[in-house]
Amino acid sequence: MFVRSSTALAVICLSSSIAMAQGAKLTDPEIAHIAYTAGEIDIKAAKQAIEKASNKEVKQFAQDMERDHRAVNKQALALVKKLKVTPEDNDTSKALSKQASEKLTELGKLKGAAFDKAYIENEVAYHKTVDSALETQLIPSATNEELKGLLQTGLKIFQGHEQHAEHVEADLK
Amino acid sequence: MVRSVAFAVLLLAVARVSAHAATIQISVQNMEFSPTVVSAKVGDTIEWNNKDVLLHSATARNGDFDANLPPKKTGSVVLKKAGTIDYYCRYHPNMKATINVAP
């Protein structure tokens, strides 16, 4: 129950932090930074899970997350270099990083099946939040077509991750 | 004479095989196999073209094949027996597709 409500709270915090930037239109360098940061956060979470998870399916899922988000972020870096865009830190990416490091600490205190469950629940919630941010804010705000295209590809990939996480979560029950 | 007849038979045999065996292309892009259902015959080759930057696989549920599909690379298998083969990606289990193999 505690895990569930804290996950729900994290989702609300995350949603509102992404919504903070809604007033002012996000620029392409800001969007690039948010998308890259979102990927890095999931890589860090995956690394922790690869080390701590006890369930084989959870561990494999974490390995898939690390490999996929690395591949996407590598492509994102190549694109910003090509477009000569310098990703800009902003309130949204700062809030994302802060919440993620709090989550890492929280999950770091858990062990065994409790960790597996909390990690997967957070992965479902996190991918949902990022997918919704991509769909409703980042993709519509992006002006460069190539950046928009990359974000659209990212959305397809992250939606796949969300379904995968939901599947693993169901298997744990 | 005998030799040239034998050669002609051989040529014919080669032509027969190549006329029958086809290569069927399946694209792998944005976490999807496309088309998701294909029809093929025993002896045909299935070639997957992975256009994603991600590692994928084409893994048969019945164990018939397990092709690794590295990012931006192709992978193929030759169909050995008839039947309906459901396959998926080991790394993204929500990616699913089917090959109907006729004898």
Interface residues (C-beta under 8 A of the other chain):
Chain A: D64 R67 D68 A71 V72 K74 Q75 T153 K156 I157 Q159 G160 H161 Q163 H164 H167
Chain B: N30 M31 E32 D52 V53 L54 L55 P71 Y91 H92 P93 N94 M95
